[in-house]
Amino acid sequence: MNLKNLFWFSLLCFCVWCAAALIYFSVGGFYTDAPGLLFTVFSIPGQLALFMLGLFILALPWRLIGPRAAFWAAVVWGTVFTLFFALDIFVYTQYRFHISMAMLELFFGPAGREIFVFPASTYVLAGAGVLALAGVVFGLAALARKVTWGQKAICVAAAVLLVCELGYNGVYAWGKFMQVPSVLAQVSYLPWANPLSANRRLRKMGFEPKTEPYSVPKAGALNYPLAPLTCDNKTKPNILIILVDAWRADSFTPEVMPNTYRHAQNALYFSNHLSGGNATEAGVFSLFYSLPHSYWDVFSGQRVPPVLISRLQADGYQLGIFASSRLNSPEFNQNVFASVPNLRLASQGETKVERDLDMQKDFTAFIKGINKKQPFFGFLFYDSAHGQEYPKDGAVFTPTAPTMNYLLLTKNTDPTPYMNNYKNSVYFIDGLLKQTFDLLKAEGLEKNTIVILTGDHGQEINDTRNNFWGHNSNFAKWQTHVPMLVWWPGNAGKTLDYRTSHYDVVPTLVQDALACVNPAEDYSLGQNLFDASPRPFSLISSYTKKAVREGDKISVIDNYGYLENYDENYQKTETGVSPQALSAALKTFSKFYK
């Protein structure tokens, strides 16, 4: 394969990628206004021309070995690039974010095989897909060797690509300067897109960019808490926080969770509760810090624990941290539990069920071995519902699906068998929760232990028939509403139906359990759970987006500042949250920086 053939091969792959990129855009919807269409025309070839150049450069050195080596190098690299786009399409359509280093680290990290569980059929189909892609790329390489067009045709093609590249960056720079939503929003549809912005240069020339109403303030030096806590904790009640991964609000029923439902007759049930995220990182982070996920990196980098954990340690609490999944992937060991010595990072077992059982065993040993004269803080994090796993003989709800093969799921797939799998997994966890409550009673701890039971996020199972399975893909109620039950000594059981969120847990514990007099604003974005006054807004985060919720209106902001509005059923609406709520919410992202 000579240099001309290599160029035409790269161009043929480029055309395939452009066709694939249209799928990304179709997922989000095309923007039909003139700036949006113009940017679409330039952005797809403009961004992918860089990938084409990368393919050409990677295959080029093999030309020194010989034409045959260059041919096979082109096939291999072409397959890698094309496979990347195919995988990115799958990831984006399922989760609405692109393949990134953070995602790859999570996938190949210690907890990768625990978090991403796929049936054998998925690997068979994926293998067949890779072979098919390799066959297509091989065909393109063979076709490229037959192209006889010479230098003039190459120059014309290169000129067209250069125009697309200039148009891509030029239209974006103009859209960034003018804050055109249809231009800014489309960048997120393409992987690793980072077009040029001329705002800084234009500002030096005396041109002030249009005000950016939806931009998120940049991070600065951390200032958390705003004031040291002042506390006088004389009673020191025990505290136990229990999380059920991927726990939908509507699964808390007497049929699915008979033991917990019966025990909840003595609990405070907050029936209108929101997580602070639609995924584990954001959900757990918001629960323990009462801050949005946007603070994750700085707290992890500086290894700053939440004031709740710091205060518990200062008050001499015995800490028992138990999670079924790993606590170093995501890296809760670097933020939430950064100050916990000898942190238990993982549970033993090949399946989520086995790891839940191992966690339960170790928690039981912890409770039996603690000094009953000292208070304890416990954390339990069940994981079976996340993977819809349950014991083989534990199918209470039928029919069930043997596996969840995401490659075969569509919006027309009947969710019933998968919902039954989910219910069976929650039913299994309900049995473990009964063991936990029975253990507290048997050890004489029930009357002096505050128990908080909730979920890190919800779980959507094609509820809207839009092919959403799981979480971290939207902010509909199925992914964000979670149960919240609190057993507080001295409080009788009742249902409270006003809006609460994960941001309210830390202020409640710090004020009412640890006797700290600081206003919640010193360390939190929430308010006391027992304060029924309306919350002005609720913040919910995913890995790549932020949502502000006011009543049933949801405004979603992406990393490029583009705003979309939805209702809680994930139906697009023309109006979103009020400007006052949106402005107040955006200010919280910089509140705890100096």
N, C-alpha and C positions, 0 to 999 in steps of 0.2 A: 504494500500500500504506500503510494507516494504522498507528498505533501498535499497535492491537489485533492486526491481521494480522501485524505484525512480531513480536510476542510469540509468536503461535501458530506462526509459521514457525520461530522459534528453538527452540520446544518440540518441534516435529516433528523438526528436525535432532538435537536432544538425544536423542530416542527412538532414532534411527538410530545415534547414537554409543554409546548404552547397549548396543544389540544387538551392535555391533562390539566393545565392551569385553569382552563375554562370551568372545570368541575369545581375548583376552589371558589371561583367567583359565583357560580350558580348556587352554591350552598348559602352564601350570604345574600344573594340577590343582586342583580345588576342595577347600577344607578343610571337612570335614563335621562338625567339632565345633561346639558351640553358639556360642562366640565367633567362630570363623571364618566361619560362615554369617551371623551377625549383621553382621559387618563387611562381608561381601560385599554384603549387602542395602543397606547405607548407603553404602559406599565408591564404588560405580559411579555412582549418581546424584549423590552428594555431590561427587565430584571433577569430573564432567562438567558439573555445573551451573555451575561457574566458566567453562568453555569456552562454555557457552550464553550466559552473561552477556557474555562478550567478543564473541561474534557479534552480540548485540543492540546493544551499545554501538558497534561499528564500523559497523553499518548505519544507526544512528539519525541521524547528521548529514545523510545524504542525503535524509532526509524534508523538510529545509528547502528543498531544490531542488524537490521534488514527488513525488507518489506513484509515478510511473514510474521516476524515478531511485532511489527507495528500493527498489523491486522488484528492479531489476537489481543494485543494490549488495548486496542480500540474497542474490541468486543467486550473485554472484561470491564474496562472503565465505563463504557457506555451502559452496560448492564447495572453497574453500581449506581450510576447517576439516575437511571430510569427507575430502578428499584426504590431509590430514595424518594422520588416523586410519588410513586405508587403508595409507599408506606405513609408518606405525608398526607396524601389524599385520605387514606383510611383514618389516620389519627385525627385529622381536622374535621372530617364528617362525623366522627364519633364523639370527640371531646372539644372541638372548636378551638384547638391550639395546635401549633406546628411542632414537629420534631425539633428538640433543642438539646443543648448540653445538659440542662437540668433534668429533662425527661430521660435522656440516655443514662445519666448517672443513677437515677432512680430505678430504671429498668434493669441495668446491669449491676446495681448495688447489692448490698447484703440482703435486702428485703425484696429484691426483684421477683424472685420465684414465688414469694408469698403474696405479693400484691397483684401481679399479673399472672393469673391462672387461666390457662387455655386448655381445652380438650385436645386429644390426639388428632381429631379430624381437622382442627384448625391448622396444625402443623403440616398435615398432609396437603390441604388446600394451598397453604402458603408455599410449600415446596413446589407444588405443581405450577403455581403462579410465577415463581422465580424462574423455573425452567421455560415457561412460556415467554416471559420477558426476555430471557437470554436468547431464545429463538428469534424473537422479533428483532433484537439488536443485531444478531448475526445476519439476518436478512438485510438489514439496513447497511451493514458493512459490505456485504456482497454486492448490493446495489450501487454503493458508492464507488466501488472499484470499476464499475462499468460506465460511470459518468465521464464524458469526454470534454465537457465545457472547460475552457481555458482560463487564462488570467483575467480577461476582460469580464467574464461572468462572475468571477470571484470578487473583483473590485466592486461590481454593481451590488452584489449581495452584502459585502462588507459595508458599503455606503448606506444601504438600507438599514442595516443593524445599527450603524452609528447614529443615524437619524432617530431611530427608536430610542436609543440610549439617551441622546440629548433631549428628546421630547419627554421621556420618562422623568428625568431629573428636573427639567425645566418646568413642566406642568406641576410637579410636586412642590418645587420651590415657590411657585406662584400660589398654589393652594395652601401651602403652609403660611405664607405671608398674609393671605387673605382669609385664612381659617375657613376653607371650603370643606364642609363635612364629607361630601361625596368623593372628594379626592383623598382626604386623610384616612377615611375608613378603609379604602380598598388596599392600602399597603399591608394590612394585617392578613390578607388572604394569601399572600405569596410568602414562601419560606425565606427567612433571613433577609428580608427586604430592608434596605436602609438607604433610600435615595437622598440626594443632597438637599440641604436647606441653605438658603441665602440670607436668612434673617439677620445673622450677625454682621455680615458684610453690608447689607442694606442699612442696618442701623448706624454703622460707621459713616455711611454716606448721607445720613440725615433723614432716612426714611424709617418711620416707626411702624413695625408690624401691627396688624390689627389685634386688638385685645383678645387674649386667649381665655375665654370664660370657663373652659372645661379642662384646662391643664392642671396636673397634679403638682403641687410644690415639690421642689427637689429636697432630697434628704440632706441634713446637716449634722452637727454634733448632737448626740443623744442627751436629752435632759429628762430623765425618768428615775423616780417620780419627781414631780415638780416641787415637792416638799417632803422631808422625811416624815415617816409615819409616827404619830404619837398614840400609843396604845397602853391600856391597862387591863390586860386579860387575866382576870382572877379565876374565872370558872373553867376555862380551857376545855371546851367540849371536844370529843373526838369528831373528826371529819372524814367522810368517805365519799369520794367522787367516783361514780361508775359511768363509763361510756360504753355504748353499744355502737360499733361502727356501722354506718349506713342504716340508721334506724328511722324508718318512715313514721310520721306522726299517726297515720291511720292504721298502723299495725299494732298499736296498743289497744287491744280488745280482749274481752274475756275468752274468746275462742282461740286467739293466737297466743296470748300470754295469760293463761288462767291463774298462775301462781302470783305473778306480779300484780295483776289486776285486783286480785283478792287482797293482797297485802297493801295495795294503794288506797284502801278505804281509810287508812290512817295518814295518808299523805296529802300534801298540798300539791294539787295537780294544776299546772299552768298550761291551759289547753290551747293557747295561742302563742306558741313559743317559736322563735326563729334561731337557727344557728348563725354564727358569724361567717360561715363559709359553706360552699357546696362541695368541698373536698376536705380531706383529713387535715392537711397543714393549716388551712385557714380556720377550720372549725375548732380544732384543739387550741390553736394560738389565741383565738378570740375568747375562748372559755377561760384560759388561765391568765391572760394578760389584760383582757377587756380592751384590746386594741385591734385594729384591722391588720390583715396579713401583710400590708405594705411595709410594716415594721420588721418583718421576719429577718431580712438579711442583716440589718444593723444589730438586732438583738443577738442573732447567732454569731456574727462576727466579733462582737464584744463580750459574748457569753454572759449576758445580763439576765438573771432569772426574774420571774414576775415577783411583785411585792408580796403576793400571797405566800409563795414558797419561802421567800426570805424571812417573812414574819413568823411563819410556822417554825422555822429553824431557830429563830431568835427566842421563841417561846418554849423551846425544848421538846417539840413534838417528835415522836418516833415516826419515821417515814417508811412507808411500804409502797413502792411503785411497781405495779405489775401490769404488763401489757402482753397480749397474745402475739401481736406483730412486733417487729423490731422498733426500738426507740432511737436507733441511729440511722434510720432510713424511712421516713424523713428524720432530720437530725434534731429531735426533741432533746437529745442529750446535750445539745449545744445552746439551747435557749431555755425551754420550760424547766428542764431538770438539770441544768448546767451545774447547779451548786449541790446536787445530791451526791454524797459519797457512795462509792461502790454500787453504782446504779445497775440494776438488773436490766440488761439490754434486750434479751430475747427469751422466748419460750422454746421448749423442746417439742419436736413433732414434725411430721411430714405434711400434715394437713392442718387447716385452720381449726378443725374440731379437736385434733390432738393437742394443738397449742393452747386452745381455750381451756382444755382439761388440765394441762400442765400448769397454766397460770393459776387456775382455781386451787390446785393442790398446794402451790407455793404460798398463795395468799392465806389459805387455811393454816399452814404452818406458821406464818408470820403472826396471825391473830392469836394463835395458841401460845406463842412464845413471847409476846410483848409483856412489858412491865405494866400491869393494870393500874399502877399508881401514877403513871405518866400518860399524857394524852397521845393519841396517834393520829396521823394523817395517812389515809390509804387512797390509792388510785388503782382502779380496775378498768381494763380496756379490752372488751370482747370483740372478736373479729369474724366469727363465722358468718354473720349476716352479710358482710362485705363481699364474700365469695359465694353466698347462697349455699353454704355447706351445712350438712347435718349428718348424723350417724346413718348408716345404710338401712337400719331397721327403724328409723325415726320419721318416716313419711306419714304424717297425720293428714296432710292436705294433698289431694290428688285431683286430676292427673298431674304428673310432674314431667319435666323435661330431663333427659339424661345428662345433657351438657348445655352450656351456653356458648355456641359458636358465633362470635360476633361477625364473622365473614358471611354468614348465612342469614343474619337478622335483617329485616326490612320493616318499613312502617306498617306493612300489612301482616306481619307475624303476630299470631295470637299470643298475647302476653300471659294468658291464664296459667299454662304449665310453669312458666318462669316465676310468676307471682306465687304459685304454690311452693316452689323451691324456696323462695325467699321466706314465706310464712313458716315453712318447716325449720329453716335455720333460726328464725327468731324464737320459735317454739322451743328449740333446743337450748338457746340462751336463757329462756325463761326458767328452765329447770336449774340451770346454774345459779341464776339470781336467787331462786328459792334456797339453794344451799348457802348462799352468802347471808341472807336474812336469818336463816335458822342458826347459822354459826354465831352471828352477833348476839342472838337471844341466848344461845347455850352458854356463851362466854360472859354473860351478864353485861354486855356492852350496848344493848339496844336502847336503853333509856337515856344514855349519855352520848349518843352518836348522831350527828347530823349526816344524813345520807342524801346525796344528790344523784339522781339517775337521769341521764339524757343521752343524746346521740351526737356524734361529731358532725353529721350531715345526714341528709335523707338519701333516697334511692329511687330513681325513676325507672319504671319498667314499661316503656312504650305507652304511658298513660295518655299522652296527647296524640298518639298514632303519628308521631313525627320522627320515629326511629331514634328516640333517645333511650338508651339503656345504661343505667348506672348513675353517675354523678359527674360534677365538674364540667358540664356542658351547657347548662342554663340555670336561671334563678327562679324557675317555677316552684310552686309550693311543694312538689313531691321531692325536690332535691334540697329544700331549705327548711321546711317545717319539720321539727323533731319533737318528741315528747319531752316534757320536763316535769319530773316528780321530785318533791323534797319532803323528807321525813325530818321534822325539826322537833326535838323534845319540847313538850309544853304546848305545841300547836295541834289542834284537832284537824282531821282531814277535811278538805273541801276543795272545790273547783274554782279556779280564778281564771276568768276568760279575757282579761285585758292583755294587750300585746306586751310580751317580754322577749328578751333575747339573751344569747350567751354573754353579751357584754355586761349583763346585770348580775352575774354570779359572783364575781370577785368583790364588787362593792358590798354585796349582801354579807359575804363571809367576813370580809375585813371589818365591817362596821358592827355586825350583830354577833359574830362568833369570836372574833379576835379583839373586840372592844377598842377599835381605833377611831379617833374622833375626826380625822381628816375628812374634808369633803371628797366625794368620789372623783371630782374633777382633777384632783392631785395626781391620780394614777390610772384613771379609767375614762372610758367614753360612755359608760352605762350608768344606771341608777339602781337603787335597791329593788330587789324582786318584789318586796312587799309594798313598794310605792306604786299605787295604781294610777298616778298622774300620767297623761299621755306622753309617749316618747315622740319627740319631734320627727325622728327618722330612724331607720335601721340600716346598718352597713352590712353587706354580704360580699365576700370576696371569692374569686376563683384564683387559679394560678396566673391567669393572664388578664382578668377583667375585675372591675369593681361595680357593685350595684348599690344604689341608694333606694330604699323602700320607704314609702310614705303611704300608710293605709294599704290598699291593694295595688297601688301604682309603683312600678319599678322602672328606674332609669339606669341603664347599663352604660358604663364608660370603659372604652378600651384603652390600650396603652398609647394610642395616638390622639386621645382626647375626643373621639367621636362618640356621640350620644345616641342611644336607641331606647325606645320606651316600650314596656310590656305590661300586661297584667299578670296576676299570679298564676295563670294557666299558660303562660308563655305565648300569649297572643299579642301581636304588635298593636300598639295604640298610638294615636296622634299626640296625646298629651301625657306627660310624665309627672314626676314629683314637682312640687313648687320650686321656683327659683330660690326661695329662702332656704328650703330644706337642702337643696343641692349645694348652695353656697356654704351652708354650715357644715355639711358633710365633707366637702373638699378641704375645709380648713383643718379637719381632724388629722389629715395625713401629715401635717407639719406641726401639730400641737406639742409633741414631746421631743422636738429638736430645739437647740439653742438658737 
